[in-house]
Amino acid sequence: MKFDLIAFVLPLIAVPSVFGRMRSRYVVLSVENSTNVTAGYYSSKSSNCTDYSDCNYNGVCTKEKTCRCNDGYITFPEDNESGCNYKQKNTLTAFLLQFFLGGFSGAGYFYLDVIPYGVGELFLFWGFFFCICIFACCLIASVKNGNDDNTCLSILVSLFGCLWIIGILVWWIYSLVTIANGSQLDGNGAPIPRL
């Protein structure tokens, strides 16, 4: 049974464990006589391949009559009769989008077509921003009205803000790790390559 990092922070960021699909391992089918697995993706379902066209012009037919897909192409779904039919999403693009824009926009997830995760990140960041603005307005209004006893509200705002920021950072780090190691599926359920 795979132990995910998300189990540590489930109370803080339950959205990623509810939405989306995570894959537990990277499966390469019928890799025989190959020492470099990253050089291509093999399909065991297209066992009738005889030439380049049987692999959708995105791979080569091996002597074992299986398609060896070019980088970036896989046979998906696995039971598809034609090999190398699916263009994978670019992992580096997803990682860079998530690194620079993901914490507040979910851009990496939107690129991968994992819409629930992208919406979850949008909600987490902008919900936090909206709540902090409301708390700040309440604090300013109570000071203007001459109420000097704002310690409870200040402590509450600080605690809430710190927990929310920790949740955002943990989800951001978790998303970077899952995208980089290739364990995040794209929106169609297809694997993405490792970075």
Residue pairs with C-beta under 8 A, 6 or more apart in sequence:
2 24
4 22
5 174
5 177
6 13
6 16
6 17
6 174
8 170
9 167
9 170
9 171
9 174
10 17
12 163
12 166
12 167
12 170
13 124
13 167
13 170
13 171
13 174
15 117
15 120
15 123
15 124
15 171
16 117
16 120
16 171
16 174
16 175
19 116
19 117
19 119
19 120
20 109
20 114
20 116
20 117
20 185
21 185
21 189
22 178
22 183
22 184
22 185
23 183
23 184
23 185
23 191
24 183
25 183
26 182
26 183
26 191
26 194
27 191
28 37
28 41
28 42
29 41
29 42
29 43
29 44
29 45
29 75
29 78
30 42
30 43
30 44
30 64
30 66
31 37
31 42
32 64
34 42
38 193
38 194
39 71
40 59
40 68
40 69
40 70
40 71
41 68
41 69
41 73
41 74
41 75
41 84
42 62
42 66
42 67
42 68
42 69
43 55
43 59
43 66
43 67
43 69
43 74
43 75
43 78
43 83
43 84
44 66
45 75
45 78
45 79
45 80
45 81
45 83
46 54
46 55
46 66
46 67
46 75
46 80
46 81
46 82
46 83
46 84
47 65
47 66
48 54
48 65
49 55
49 61
49 65
49 66
49 67
49 83
50 61
50 65
51 61
52 59
52 60
52 61
54 61
54 67
54 82
54 83
55 61
55 67
55 68
55 69
55 82
55 83
55 84
56 73
56 82
56 83
56 84
56 85
58 69
58 70
58 73
58 84
58 85
58 87
59 67
59 68
59 69
59 70
59 73
59 83
59 84
60 67
60 68
61 67
61 68
62 68
66 83
67 75
67 83
67 84
69 75
69 83
69 84
70 84
71 193
72 87
72 88
72 90
72 193
73 84
73 85
73 86
73 87
73 88
74 84
74 86
74 88
74 190
74 191
75 82
75 83
75 84
75 85
75 86
76 85
76 86
76 188
76 190
77 189
86 188
86 190
88 186
88 190
88 191
88 192
88 193
89 111
89 112
89 113
89 186
89 192
91 179
91 180
91 182
91 192
91 193
91 194
91 195
92 195
93 111
94 108
94 111
94 112
94 179
94 184
94 192
95 108
95 176
95 179
95 180
95 195
97 107
97 108
97 111
98 107
98 108
98 109
98 172
98 175
98 176
98 179
99 108
99 176
100 107
101 107
101 108
102 108
102 109
102 121
102 172
102 175
102 176
103 121
103 125
103 168
103 169
103 172
104 121
104 122
104 125
104 126
105 118
105 121
105 122
105 125
106 117
106 118
106 119
106 120
106 121
106 122
107 118
108 175
108 179
109 115
109 117
109 118
109 121
109 175
110 118
112 179
112 184
112 186
112 187
112 192
113 186
113 187
113 188
114 184
114 185
114 186
114 187
115 187
117 175
121 171
121 175
124 164
124 167
124 168
124 171
125 168
128 161
128 164
128 165
128 168
131 160
131 164
132 157
132 160
132 161
132 164
135 153
135 156
135 157
135 160
135 161
136 157
138 153
139 150
139 153
139 154
139 157
142 150
142 153
143 150
175 184
178 184
179 192
179 195
180 194
180 195
181 194
181 195
182 191
182 192
182 193
182 194
182 195
184 192
185 191
185 192
186 192
